[in-house]
């Protein structure tokens, strides 16, 4: 049965080319020549007896057969890679993958990472830096630091710090608005609104929430959005860490 399998190098070339839709980019990713990728694709097509790509004037596209085969190859290579990573981590016993957002990683974690490395030189530390919510149930992630409310299925979450959120604006705008001496006076301002949903409960952090926590009725509807006043309500009431 295994004698009928295509050579592994042809599958790697096919997966990269089909994902990038470019033999040149695939060659750069695989650190081989464009000619090598082209030969691997031809070898695979000859082996299967079907055309996997259609060559257009300035680009290539997957054929119907190529698209179906690419889906299978991508999934199997991904599963193979994950299992190999699991076995490597199991053998070393020292891999630690930390997932967090870009801002927290650059402003807090990054400047302190050397301390963790110095204290635990046996750890093989990997960072998963992404702002969109990560799949915290992914076995490749050991610990995550995220904004949120702490409700993550099958995980333990602990609050590590709270935020203080303060509206800000330019001195000129403040003077134009009479000094903005009270919280209620902010309801007369042009406010920026952030329309980002958060985590499983889909709670939307907005000015209504900020004013409610400050003991003031919500912002009147129809207030114009503006770039004059740069202020954001709290995305969440606290930062937390979650681990398996």
C-alpha positions in Angstrom: 0.0 0.0 0.0 2.7 2.4 0.9 4.5 1.9 -2.4 1.5 3.7 -4.0 1.9 6.8 -1.9 3.4 9.9 -3.6 6.9 11.0 -2.4 6.6 13.2 0.7 8.6 16.0 -0.9 6.0 16.3 -3.7 3.2 16.6 -1.1 5.1 19.3 0.7 5.6 21.2 -2.5 2.0 20.8 -3.5 0.6 21.9 -0.1 2.7 25.1 -0.1 2.0 25.9 -3.7 -1.8 25.3 -3.3 -1.9 27.4 -0.1 0.1 30.3 -1.6 -1.0 29.8 -5.2 2.5 30.6 -6.2 5.5 28.3 -7.0 7.9 31.2 -6.3 6.5 31.8 -2.8 6.4 28.1 -2.2 10.0 27.7 -3.2 11.0 30.6 -0.8 9.1 28.9 2.1 10.6 25.5 1.4 14.1 26.9 0.8 14.4 25.3 -2.6 14.4 26.6 -6.2 11.4 27.4 -8.3 12.5 24.6 -10.7 12.5 22.1 -7.8 8.9 23.0 -6.9 7.8 22.8 -10.5 9.4 19.3 -10.9 7.8 18.1 -7.7 4.3 19.3 -8.9 4.8 17.6 -12.3 6.0 14.4 -10.6 2.9 14.4 -8.3 0.6 15.0 -11.3 2.2 12.2 -13.2 1.9 9.9 -10.2 -1.8 10.7 -9.8 -2.7 11.0 -13.4 -4.6 14.2 -13.0 -3.9 18.0 -13.4 -3.7 19.7 -10.0 -3.2 23.2 -11.2 -4.3 25.3 -14.2 -1.6 27.7 -15.4 -3.0 31.1 -16.3 -1.1 34.0 -17.8 0.2 35.5 -14.5 -1.0 33.0 -11.9 -2.0 29.5 -11.1 -5.2 28.1 -9.6 -6.2 24.7 -8.3 -8.3 22.5 -10.4 -11.4 20.9 -8.9 -9.4 17.7 -8.3 -6.5 19.7 -7.0 -8.6 21.6 -4.5 -10.1 18.4 -3.1 -6.7 16.7 -2.9 -5.1 19.8 -1.3 -7.7 19.8 1.5 -6.8 16.2 2.3 -3.0 16.8 2.1 -3.2 19.9 4.2 -5.2 18.2 6.9 -3.0 15.2 7.1 0.3 17.1 7.1 -1.1 19.4 9.8 -2.1 16.4 11.9 1.3 14.8 11.3 3.1 18.1 12.4 1.0 18.4 15.6 1.7 14.8 16.6 5.4 15.3 15.9 5.4 18.5 18.0 3.6 16.6 20.8 6.2 13.8 20.8 9.1 16.3 20.8 7.6 18.2 23.7 6.9 15.0 25.6 10.5 13.9 25.1 12.0 17.1 26.3 9.5 17.8 29.0 10.4 21.5 28.9 8.3 23.1 26.2 6.2 26.0 27.4 3.9 27.8 24.9 2.5 31.2 26.1 -0.4 32.8 24.2 -1.2 36.5 24.6 -2.1 39.6 22.7 0.3 41.9 20.8 0.1 44.8 23.2 0.6 42.8 26.4 3.4 40.8 24.8 5.3 43.9 23.6 4.7 46.2 26.6 4.8 43.8 29.5 5.8 40.2 28.7 8.6 40.9 26.3 10.7 43.2 28.6 10.4 40.5 31.4 10.9 37.4 29.4 14.6 37.2 30.0 13.9 36.8 33.8 11.8 33.7 33.1 14.5 32.3 30.8 17.2 33.0 33.4 15.2 31.4 36.2 14.1 28.3 34.2 16.8 27.7 31.5 15.4 24.2 31.1 12.3 25.5 29.4 11.9 25.7 25.7 9.7 28.8 25.6 7.4 29.5 22.6 5.2 32.6 22.2 1.8 32.5 20.4 1.2 36.2 19.8 -2.3 37.1 18.4 -5.0 39.5 19.2 -8.0 37.4 18.1 -9.1 34.9 20.7 -6.9 31.8 20.6 -8.2 28.2 21.0 -7.2 27.8 24.6 -8.2 24.1 24.5 -5.5 23.6 21.9 -3.0 21.1 23.5 -0.1 23.2 22.0 -0.9 26.1 24.3 0.1 25.7 28.0 -0.7 29.1 29.4 -2.5 32.2 28.1 -2.8 35.8 29.3 -6.0 37.4 28.0 -8.5 40.1 28.6 -11.8 38.4 29.6 -14.2 37.4 32.3 -12.7 34.1 33.3 -15.3 31.7 32.0 -13.4 29.2 29.8 -14.7 25.7 29.5 -12.3 23.0 30.7 -9.7 25.6 31.9 -8.7 27.3 35.1 -8.7 31.1 35.1 -7.2 33.4 37.7 -7.5 37.2 37.7 -4.0 38.8 37.9 -4.7 42.5 37.7 -7.4 45.1 37.2 -7.6 48.1 34.9 -8.3 51.7 35.5 -9.9 53.3 32.4 -9.7 57.1 32.0 -11.2 59.2 29.2 -8.7 61.3 27.4 -8.8 64.2 25.0 -6.7 67.0 23.7 -6.3 70.1 25.9 -7.8 72.3 23.1 -11.0 70.1 23.0 -11.3 70.2 26.8 -11.1 74.0 26.8 -13.7 74.1 24.0 -16.1 72.0 26.1 -15.8 74.2 29.1 -13.2 72.2 31.1 -15.1 68.9 31.4 -15.2 69.2 35.2 -17.8 66.4 35.8 -18.3 62.9 34.4 -21.8 63.9 33.2 -20.3 66.6 31.1 -18.7 63.9 29.0 -22.2 63.0 27.7 -22.1 66.3 25.7 -18.8 65.3 23.9 -18.2 63.5 20.6 -17.1 60.0 21.7 -15.3 57.2 19.9 -17.0 53.9 20.0 -15.4 50.5 19.6 -17.6 47.8 18.1 -15.7 44.7 19.2 -17.4 41.7 20.7 -15.7 39.8 23.5 -15.4 36.1 24.2 -18.1 33.6 24.7 -20.7 35.8 26.4 -20.4 38.3 23.5 -20.5 41.3 25.9 -19.9 44.6 24.1 -17.8 47.0 26.1 -19.1 50.5 25.3 -19.7 54.0 26.7 -23.0 53.0 28.1 -21.2 50.5 30.4 -18.5 53.0 31.3 -21.1 55.7 32.3 -23.2 53.1 34.2 -20.2 52.1 36.3 -19.5 55.8 36.9 -23.1 56.3 38.1 -24.3 58.4 35.1 -27.1 57.6 32.6 -25.9 56.3 29.3 -24.7 58.3 26.3 -27.6 59.8 24.3 -28.3 57.9 21.1 -27.2 59.6 17.9 -24.0 61.1 19.3 -21.6 61.6 16.4 -18.5 59.6 16.3 -15.4 61.7 16.1 -11.6 61.5 16.1 -11.5 64.6 18.3 -11.8 62.8 21.6 -9.8 59.6 21.9 -11.2 57.6 24.7 -12.2 54.0 25.2 -14.2 52.3 27.9 -12.7 49.2 29.5 -12.7 46.2 27.2 -13.1 44.0 30.3 -13.0 44.6 34.0 -9.8 42.7 34.5 -6.9 40.9 32.9 -6.7 37.2 33.6 -4.5 34.2 32.9 -5.8 30.8 31.9 -4.0 27.5 31.9 -4.8 23.9 31.4 
